[in-house]
Amino acid sequence: MIKWKKVDELNRGDIIVESIRGDAASDVIVKYGDAVDEDLIHKLQIRGIQWVSVHLAPETPSDITPLFSEEKIDHLESQINDVYEQIVLENRIDLEKTREISKEISESVAKNYGPYIWPNLAKLKEMDDYTFTHQVNVAIIGATLAFEHFRGDLELVDRFTAGGLLHDIGKLWIPSEILKSRERLPEMEFNIIKKHPIYGHGIAKQSGLEDPVILNSILYHHEQWDGNGYNEGKQGEDIPFESRLMMVADVYDALTTVRPYKKAWTPYEATTFLIRENKKKFDPSIVNLFLKVFGLYPVGTRIALSNGQTGVVVGNKTGAVSRPLVSPDDEPDKILNLFTDRRVFITRVIPDASQPEAK
């Protein structure tokens, strides 16, 4: 909901929906899409601005809307499919089209991001759609993490989003029989797959892309915190921040998606993997950021509650790592807010009976 609001009554997570300038055109006080935080409120106050137009952050679970509608996700998949087809045909990236898609994603995150969030992702419909579904999901996860980390700096979030959309473009140069193999790959073929960040970086540079955030997201997203990744064996903070963030987004979505050679892990299993490999594969600060945004029990996790009910996680309060929003099986139209109802707590995660538990 958009409304005028007194600056003194702004809440963190409100989104500014107007641009305000000073006397000079170059004096930008706030711009459309800025997320409200303490620094922004202080800036408005010292400039004497008393009212602003904002998109309100949701204040109750009933106000929560998904980050993306199903129609929007289908549209984004179609759009990135077009970008990838052009790469195959012309060996170049349509940078303008990529920027448009990135802006759509980051603006939707900004519009629907607040104290409570429902981070929904694209679902794989056909196995051959994996490439496009995965790119969109990594972009959504990356955009959401970047929005939280950078306090809603939409220009920077756009760049992280584009990094997610393009991070795997080098796989277009990997033979499909290798990518779709159902068997464990021999070392020679795995070494071919390991070259995809280099191939992707080359395509991006050849297309005239110069943004280091996007280029690093492509080139270094398989480097690991402990130095055991590829292709350069970078470690720790020598790996660019955007690459470390993209690796977490990439691995989470890959684990939770079915592939020809593996079943999909549950969101909870993938999250515990991120925690277990914290300080090994992953930057601990990025894992903590992931938990802050997506929670220990991400959307889709089935759980049992202390009041005897079972249900599925449908959303999270930002920062409330272990107390999500739950839709009970016996009351599907109701949402239990475990952050405010402290009498109820999660007793266990219910495994997906259709899948073996991840090791």
C-alpha positions in Angstrom: 0.0 0.0 0.0 1.3 3.5 -1.0 0.5 6.5 1.3 1.9 9.8 2.5 3.7 9.3 5.9 5.4 11.6 8.3 9.2 11.2 8.3 9.2 10.7 12.1 6.8 7.7 11.7 8.7 5.9 9.0 9.5 2.2 9.6 12.5 0.2 8.4 11.4 -1.6 5.3 9.2 1.2 4.0 10.1 2.0 0.3 10.3 5.6 -0.9 8.2 6.0 -4.1 9.2 9.5 -5.1 12.5 11.3 -5.8 13.3 14.3 -3.8 15.9 16.9 -4.8 17.3 20.0 -3.3 17.7 23.3 -5.1 20.1 21.9 -7.7 19.2 19.1 -10.0 22.3 17.1 -8.9 21.3 17.4 -5.2 19.4 14.1 -4.8 18.2 13.7 -1.3 16.3 10.5 -1.8 15.4 8.6 -4.9 12.5 6.3 -5.9 13.1 2.8 -4.6 15.3 3.8 -1.6 14.6 1.6 1.4 14.0 3.4 4.7 16.7 2.9 7.4 18.0 5.1 10.3 20.5 6.9 8.0 17.8 7.8 5.5 15.4 9.1 8.2 18.2 11.3 9.6 19.0 12.7 6.1 15.4 13.7 5.6 15.2 15.3 9.0 18.3 17.4 8.7 17.0 18.6 5.2 13.7 19.7 6.8 11.5 17.2 4.9 8.5 16.3 7.0 6.4 14.1 4.7 7.2 11.5 2.0 5.3 9.0 -0.2 6.1 5.4 0.6 5.1 1.9 -0.1 4.5 0.6 3.4 6.4 -2.4 4.8 3.9 -5.1 5.9 3.3 -4.9 9.6 1.3 -8.1 10.1 1.5 -11.5 8.6 -1.9 -10.9 6.8 -0.2 -8.1 4.9 2.5 -10.4 3.4 2.6 -10.8 -0.3 5.1 -13.0 -2.2 8.2 -11.3 -3.6 6.9 -12.4 -7.0 3.7 -13.7 -8.5 3.7 -16.9 -10.4 3.0 -15.0 -13.6 5.9 -12.7 -12.9 8.3 -15.7 -12.4 7.1 -17.3 -15.7 7.7 -14.0 -17.4 11.2 -13.7 -16.0 12.0 -17.3 -17.1 10.8 -16.5 -20.6 12.9 -13.3 -20.7 16.1 -14.9 -19.6 15.5 -17.8 -22.0 15.5 -15.2 -24.8 18.8 -13.7 -23.5 20.4 -17.2 -23.4 19.2 -18.1 -26.9 20.8 -14.9 -28.2 24.1 -15.8 -26.6 24.0 -19.2 -28.4 23.1 -17.6 -31.7 25.3 -14.5 -31.6 27.9 -15.3 -29.0 27.1 -12.1 -27.1 24.9 -10.9 -24.2 22.0 -8.6 -24.8 23.1 -6.2 -22.0 20.1 -3.9 -22.3 17.6 -6.9 -22.0 19.6 -8.2 -19.0 19.4 -4.8 -17.3 15.7 -4.7 -17.8 15.2 -8.2 -16.3 17.5 -7.3 -13.4 15.5 -4.1 -12.7 12.2 -6.0 -12.7 13.6 -8.4 -10.1 15.2 -5.9 -7.8 12.1 -3.6 -7.9 9.8 -6.4 -7.0 12.1 -7.3 -4.1 12.1 -3.7 -3.0 8.3 -3.4 -3.2 7.5 -6.5 -1.2 10.5 -6.7 1.2 9.6 -5.8 4.8 9.6 -7.1 8.4 7.9 -10.3 7.1 8.8 -11.7 3.7 7.6 -14.6 1.5 10.6 -15.4 -0.7 9.1 -17.6 -3.5 11.2 -19.1 -6.2 10.6 -20.5 -9.7 9.7 -24.2 -9.9 11.2 -26.6 -12.4 8.5 -27.7 -14.9 10.6 -29.6 -17.3 14.1 -30.9 -17.0 15.3 -28.9 -20.0 14.1 -25.7 -18.4 16.7 -26.0 -15.6 19.1 -23.5 -17.0 16.6 -20.7 -17.1 14.8 -21.6 -13.9 18.2 -21.8 -12.1 19.4 -18.4 -13.4 16.2 -16.7 -12.3 16.3 -18.3 -8.8 19.9 -17.4 -8.2 19.1 -13.9 -9.3 16.1 -13.7 -6.9 18.1 -15.1 -3.9 21.1 -12.9 -4.7 18.9 -9.8 -5.1 17.1 -10.5 -1.8 20.4 -11.0 0.1 21.9 -7.9 -1.5 18.8 -5.9 -0.7 19.2 -6.7 3.0 23.0 -6.4 3.1 23.1 -3.0 1.3 20.1 -1.5 3.0 18.0 -1.3 -0.2 20.6 0.3 -2.5 18.7 -0.6 -5.7 21.4 0.4 -8.1 23.8 -2.1 -6.4 21.0 -4.7 -6.0 20.4 -4.5 -9.8 24.1 -5.3 -10.4 24.0 -8.3 -8.0 20.8 -9.5 -9.7 22.4 -9.3 -13.2 25.3 -11.3 -11.7 22.9 -14.0 -10.7 21.2 -14.0 -14.1 24.5 -14.5 -15.9 26.6 -16.5 -13.5 26.3 -19.7 -15.4 26.4 -18.5 -19.0 29.6 -20.4 -19.6 27.7 -23.7 -19.4 26.3 -22.9 -22.8 29.7 -23.9 -24.1 29.7 -27.2 -22.3 28.5 -30.2 -24.3 24.9 -31.1 -23.2 25.7 -34.8 -22.9 28.2 -33.8 -20.1 25.8 -31.5 -18.3 22.9 -33.9 -18.4 24.8 -37.1 -17.6 23.2 -39.3 -15.0 26.5 -40.9 -14.0 29.3 -39.7 -11.9 31.6 -37.8 -14.4 35.2 -39.0 -15.0 37.9 -36.4 -14.0 38.4 -35.3 -17.6 34.8 -34.4 -18.2 34.5 -32.8 -14.8 37.5 -30.6 -15.6 35.6 -29.5 -18.7 32.6 -28.4 -16.6 35.0 -26.6 -14.2 35.9 -24.3 -17.1 32.4 -22.7 -17.4 33.2 -19.7 -15.2 36.2 -18.9 -17.5 34.0 -19.4 -20.6 31.3 -17.2 -19.2 33.7 -14.5 -18.2 35.0 -14.5 -21.8 31.5 -14.2 -23.3 30.7 -11.3 -20.9 33.9 -9.4 -21.7 33.4 -10.0 -25.4 29.9 -8.5 -25.1 31.4 -5.3 -23.7 30.4 -6.0 -20.0 32.7 -4.1 -17.7 30.9 -4.2 -14.3 33.2 -5.9 -11.8 30.2 -7.1 -9.7 28.7 -9.0 -12.6 32.1 -10.2 -14.0 33.2 -11.5 -10.5 29.9 -13.2 -10.1 30.6 -15.2 -13.2 34.3 -15.8 -12.8 34.6 -16.7 -9.1 31.3 -18.2 -8.0 32.9 -21.6 -7.5 35.8 -20.4 -5.4 35.5 -21.7 -1.8 36.2 -19.9 1.5 38.8 -22.5 2.4 40.6 -22.3 -1.0 39.4 -25.7 -2.3 37.2 -24.3 -5.1 38.0 -23.6 -8.7 39.5 -22.3 -11.0 42.1 -20.1 -9.1 41.9 -21.5 -5.6 41.2 -18.1 -4.1 40.2 -18.2 -0.4 38.6 -16.1 2.3 38.2 -12.4 1.6 40.5 -12.7 -1.5 37.3 -13.9 -3.2 35.2 -10.9 -4.1 32.1 -10.4 -1.9 29.7 -10.7 -4.8 31.3 -14.1 -5.8 30.9 -15.4 -2.2 27.3 -14.3 -2.1 26.5 -15.8 -5.5 28.0 -19.2 -4.5 25.6 -19.5 -1.5 22.7 -18.6 -3.8 23.9 -21.0 -6.5 24.4 -23.9 -4.2 21.1 -23.5 -2.3 19.1 -23.5 -5.5 21.1 -26.3 -7.1 20.5 -28.5 -4.0 16.8 -27.9 -3.9 16.2 -28.6 -7.6 15.8 -32.0 -9.1 18.4 -32.9 -11.7 18.9 -36.0 -13.9 21.6 -37.3 -11.5 20.0 -36.4 -8.2 16.7 -35.8 -6.3 16.0 -32.4 -4.9 16.9 -31.7 -1.3 14.3 -30.1 1.0 14.9 -26.4 1.8 15.8 -27.3 5.4 18.3 -29.9 4.2 20.0 -27.4 1.9 20.1 -24.8 4.7 21.7 -27.2 7.1 24.3 -28.0 4.4 25.1 -24.3 4.2 25.6 -24.2 8.0 27.6 -27.4 8.0 30.0 -26.1 5.3 30.2 -22.7 7.0 33.9 -21.6 7.0 34.8 -24.4 4.6 32.9 -23.9 1.3 31.1 -20.7 2.4 31.8 -17.3 3.9 30.3 -17.4 7.4 29.0 -13.8 7.1 27.1 -14.8 3.9 25.6 -17.9 5.6 24.5 -15.7 8.5 23.0 -13.2 6.0 21.1 -16.1 4.3 19.7 -17.2 7.7 18.7 -13.7 8.6 16.6 -13.4 5.4 15.4 -17.0 4.7 15.6 -18.4 8.2 16.7 -21.8 9.5 13.4 -23.2 8.3 13.0 -21.7 4.7 9.7 -21.5 2.9 8.5 -25.0 2.0 9.9 -26.7 5.1 7.4 -29.1 6.7 7.4 -29.0 10.5 5.7 -30.4 13.7 4.7 -27.9 16.4 4.5 -28.2 20.2 0.7 -27.7 20.1 0.4 -31.0 18.2 -0.2 -29.4 14.8 1.8 -30.0 11.6 2.2 -27.5 8.8 4.5 -25.8 6.3 6.6 -22.7 6.6 5.2 -19.9 4.3 7.3 -16.9 5.3 9.8 -15.5 7.8 10.3 -12.4 9.9 13.6 -10.9 8.9 16.1 -11.7 11.6 13.9 -14.2 13.4 16.0 -17.2 12.4 14.1 -20.0 14.1 10.5 -18.6 14.5 8.9 -18.5 11.0 5.3 -18.1 9.8 3.5 -21.4 9.5 0.4 -22.6 7.7 -1.2 -25.4 9.7 -2.3 -28.5 7.8 -5.7 -28.5 9.6 -6.2 -24.7 9.2 -4.8 -23.9 5.8 -6.4 -20.4 5.8 -4.7 -19.4 9.0 -1.1 -18.3 9.5 0.7 -19.0 12.9 3.3 -16.3 13.6 5.8 -18.1 15.8 7.6 -14.8 16.4 4.7 -13.3 18.3 3.2 -16.5 19.7 5.9 -17.7 22.0 3.8 -20.4 23.4 4.2 -22.5 20.3 7.5 -23.8 19.0 8.9 -26.2 16.4 9.6 -29.6 17.8 11.0 -31.3 14.6 11.3 -31.1 10.8 9.2 -33.6 9.0 11.2 -35.3 6.2 9.8 -35.5 2.7 8.6 -39.1 2.5 9.1 -39.1 -1.3 12.8 -38.5 -1.0 15.7 -40.0 0.9 17.2 -37.6 3.4 20.3 -35.8 2.1 23.7 -36.9 3.5 
